[in-house]
Each structure stands twice: as C-alpha cells, then as structure tokens.
Amino acid sequence: MDFLECNAALATRKGWSRSAVPTVGALGERRGFCPSYGARRMAESAALLVDEVLPHQPMRQWVLSFPYQLRFLFASRPELMGKVLGIVYRAIASYLIRKAGLTRKSAQCGAVTLIQRFGSALNLNVHFHMLFLDGVYAKNKQGKTTFQRTNAPDQQELAILVHTISHRVARFLERQGVLERDEENSYLQLEGMDEDPMQQLIGCSVSYRIAVGPQQGRKVFA
C-alpha cells in the first residue's frame, strides 16, 4: 500500500488525477485540486484494480492521443468519445488475438481504460490510457482456459494498427455526420457551436491559446 500511495501522489503531481474538490486558501474559499484527496482516490482506485479487477498476468499500457480537432470534438460530444473508445478497444484486441494465432471466437482479451482530459500544462487534451492484457485467454484441447502471452509490437505493426484505428474512426465520424472529407482535406462539421461561448473556451484550451483578456488568442507555448 505504501508503494501505491507513493505512486498515487506522484501521479497527482504529474496531472493524472481528475478529481476536483473545494479547498480553502489564505484568501478564503476557492475551488481547485487537492493533492491529498487526489492521492487518496488514486491509491483506492489502484488497489481496487489490482485486488479485484486485473488478473495476475502481464499488462501493457497503450496511450492513444488525438489531433486537436478530435480533442475538441470529444470534449464537446462525449457520447462520440465513448463510441470511439469502443472502436479503439476492438482494434487493439483483434490485433492481439491475431498475433497469438487465434480468432475472436476462440480467444478473448481485456483492458481497463482511463480517460485523461488534460495535459501537463492543464490544457484540454482528451486522450486514452489503456491497460491491456499483454496476451489473450483461450481454451486448450482439454477445455481449460489458459493465458497466452504475445510479443511486444514492432514499429511496422504499430504503424499498421494506427492506420487501422484512424480509418475506422474516420468512417464512424463520417456516418455520424460530423466529419467531411474531400480529396485533400478532412474537416469537422459542427453546426451551431460557434455561437456557444463554452465551445470557444474549449477551442482555446485545446490549442494552447489564451481565451480571454487583453492577450486573447495568444499562444501560450510556441
């Protein structure tokens, strides 16, 4: 537990905690991030996963980031983000099953995903941290379920997998009517969002720009 608490505190400092609770400062009440509360929640979540959810098998973390436009879309339309997460999971799970030389009918994989909504600069950056089994479960000839570990992916396999995920996500967003593509470009079709002040704030946060004040529109990082 000391190890979990130590890493939870480190994770909170690195911006992995998503919990916001009221805190009291020198100038009165304010709302912000409480490291103690975040560390406790992180330790509790880690203990739950280790003790009751994750099997005692090798795990591999897959991190999926998105272009600015999709970060904006997922922050504005979380129901689409949930569907995309399913697409990503199925793509990686299918890859692991094929790598093990099996089929989806004969093998199963598993994962736990943590959706992180901000980056190290506290900018809006929706991305996925996925803890996948580093292998698959399948039944042997005796009918007993066993775990079969897979080798680490190489660069070519990762490139193919990224292309597959990108293609499937794009097709899904096209069917939803929020993505249009021509021969050279792809762009989002989001009607009515330009008039919403919150969407303007989201757009500035995604692109590292100052949203309000005399320096509005200025980029924080070059």
C-alpha positions in Angstrom: 0.0 0.0 0.0 2.9 2.4 0.7 4.0 1.8 -2.9 0.5 2.6 -4.2 0.2 5.7 -2.1 3.7 6.9 -3.2 2.9 6.4 -6.9 -0.6 8.0 -6.4 1.0 11.1 -5.0 3.4 11.2 -7.9 0.6 10.7 -10.4 -1.3 13.5 -8.9 1.7 15.9 -9.3 2.0 14.8 -12.9 -1.6 15.6 -13.6 -3.2 12.2 -13.8 -5.8 12.8 -11.2 -9.2 14.1 -12.4 -10.8 14.9 -9.1 -11.6 18.5 -8.2 -12.7 19.3 -4.6 -13.2 22.5 -2.7 -10.1 23.7 -0.9 -9.5 26.6 1.5 -6.7 29.1 0.7 -5.2 32.0 2.6 -7.7 34.4 1.0 -10.8 32.4 1.6 -12.7 29.5 -0.1 -11.7 28.6 -3.7 -12.1 25.6 -5.9 -9.1 23.7 -7.1 -7.1 20.5 -7.0 -6.5 18.9 -3.6 -3.3 16.7 -3.8 -4.2 14.8 -0.6 -7.7 13.9 -1.8 -6.4 13.1 -5.3 -3.7 10.9 -3.9 -6.2 9.0 -1.8 -8.6 8.5 -4.7 -5.7 7.3 -6.9 -4.5 4.8 -4.3 -8.0 3.5 -3.7 -8.6 3.1 -7.5 -5.2 1.4 -8.0 -5.9 -1.0 -5.1 -9.3 -1.9 -6.5 -7.9 -2.7 -9.9 -5.1 -4.8 -8.5 -7.1 -6.7 -5.9 -10.4 -7.2 -7.7 -10.3 -6.4 -11.4 -6.9 -7.2 -13.1 -5.7 -10.8 -13.3 -2.2 -11.7 -12.2 -0.9 -11.6 -15.8 1.4 -9.2 -17.7 -0.1 -5.9 -18.7 0.9 -3.3 -21.3 -0.1 0.3 -21.4 -1.3 1.7 -24.7 -1.7 5.5 -24.9 -3.7 7.0 -27.7 -3.6 10.7 -28.5 -5.7 12.6 -31.0 -5.4 15.6 -33.3 -6.6 19.0 -31.9 -9.9 18.8 -33.9 -10.8 15.4 -32.3 -9.9 16.6 -28.9 -12.3 19.4 -29.3 -15.0 17.1 -30.7 -14.7 14.6 -27.8 -14.8 17.3 -25.2 -17.9 18.7 -26.8 -19.6 15.4 -27.6 -18.7 12.8 -25.0 -21.1 10.3 -26.5 -19.0 10.2 -29.6 -15.9 9.7 -27.5 -17.4 6.6 -25.9 -18.1 5.1 -29.3 -14.6 5.8 -30.5 -13.2 4.2 -27.4 -15.1 1.0 -28.3 -13.6 1.2 -31.8 -10.0 1.5 -30.4 -10.5 -1.3 -28.0 -11.8 -3.7 -30.7 -8.9 -2.8 -33.0 -6.2 -3.5 -30.4 -7.9 -6.6 -29.0 -8.3 -8.0 -32.5 -4.6 -7.3 -33.2 -3.5 -9.2 -30.0 -5.7 -12.2 -30.8 -4.3 -12.4 -34.4 -0.8 -12.0 -33.0 -1.5 -15.0 -30.8 -2.5 -17.0 -33.9 -6.2 -17.3 -32.7 -9.6 -15.9 -33.7 -12.2 -13.8 -31.8 -14.4 -16.9 -31.5 -11.6 -18.9 -29.7 -9.9 -16.2 -27.6 -10.6 -13.1 -25.6 -8.6 -10.1 -24.4 -9.3 -7.4 -21.8 -8.5 -3.9 -20.9 -9.2 -1.0 -18.4 -9.2 2.5 -19.9 -8.5 5.7 -18.0 -9.7 8.8 -20.0 -7.4 11.7 -19.2 -8.9 15.1 -20.1 -5.9 17.4 -19.7 -2.2 17.6 -20.4 0.8 18.6 -18.4 0.0 22.3 -19.0 -3.6 21.7 -17.7 -4.7 22.3 -21.2 -7.7 20.4 -22.6 -6.2 17.2 -24.1 -8.6 14.2 -24.2 -6.6 11.0 -24.6 -6.8 7.4 -23.6 -4.6 5.4 -21.2 -5.4 1.8 -21.8 -4.1 -1.1 -19.6 -4.3 -4.1 -21.9 -3.6 -7.7 -21.0 -0.3 -8.4 -22.8 -1.8 -11.5 -24.3 -5.1 -13.4 -24.6 -7.1 -16.1 -22.8 -8.1 -19.2 -24.8 -9.2 -22.7 -24.1 -6.8 -25.5 -24.7 -7.7 -29.0 -26.1 -8.7 -30.1 -22.6 -11.2 -27.3 -22.3 -9.2 -25.4 -19.7 -8.8 -21.6 -20.1 -5.1 -20.6 -20.2 -3.3 -17.3 -20.8 -1.1 -17.0 -23.9 1.3 -14.0 -23.8 2.1 -12.2 -27.0 5.4 -10.5 -28.1 5.7 -6.7 -28.0 4.6 -5.0 -31.2 7.2 -3.8 -33.5 7.2 -0.4 -35.4 5.6 -1.8 -38.5 2.8 -3.4 -36.6 2.2 -0.2 -34.7 2.1 1.8 -37.9 -0.5 -0.6 -39.4 -2.6 -0.5 -36.2 -2.6 3.3 -36.1 -3.7 3.4 -39.7 -6.5 0.9 -39.0 -7.7 2.8 -36.0 -7.6 6.1 -37.9 -9.5 4.7 -40.8 -12.2 3.2 -38.7 -12.7 6.3 -36.5 -12.9 8.5 -39.6 -15.5 6.2 -41.2 -17.6 6.3 -37.9 -17.4 10.0 -37.7 -18.5 10.3 -41.3 -21.5 8.2 -40.7 -22.4 10.4 -37.7 -22.3 13.4 -40.0 -19.6 15.3 -38.1 -16.6 14.6 -40.4 -16.4 15.5 -44.1 -13.6 14.6 -46.4 -12.5 15.6 -49.9 -9.5 14.5 -52.0 -7.1 16.6 -49.9 -8.6 17.6 -46.6 -10.8 16.4 -43.7 -12.8 18.8 -41.5 -15.4 18.7 -38.8 -18.9 19.8 -39.5 -20.2 21.2 -36.2 -23.2 23.4 -36.7 -24.2 25.9 -34.0 -21.1 25.6 -31.9 -19.5 28.9 -33.0 -22.2 30.7 -31.0 -21.6 28.9 -27.7 -19.0 30.7 -25.5 -18.1 27.5 -23.8 -17.0 26.0 -27.1 -14.8 29.0 -27.7 -13.1 28.4 -24.4 -12.7 24.7 -25.2 -11.1 25.6 -28.6 -8.6 27.9 -26.9 -7.7 25.4 -24.3 -7.1 22.6 -26.9 -4.9 24.8 -29.0 -2.8 26.3 -26.0 -4.3 29.8 -26.5 -5.4 32.4 -24.1 -9.2 32.6 -24.1 -10.0 36.0 -22.6 -8.4 39.3 -21.6 -6.1 41.7 -23.4 -3.9 38.8 -24.7 -6.8 36.8 -26.1 -5.8 34.4 -28.9 -2.1 34.5 -27.9 -0.4 31.1 -27.9 1.0 30.1 -24.5 3.5 27.7 -26.0 5.3 28.1 -29.3 
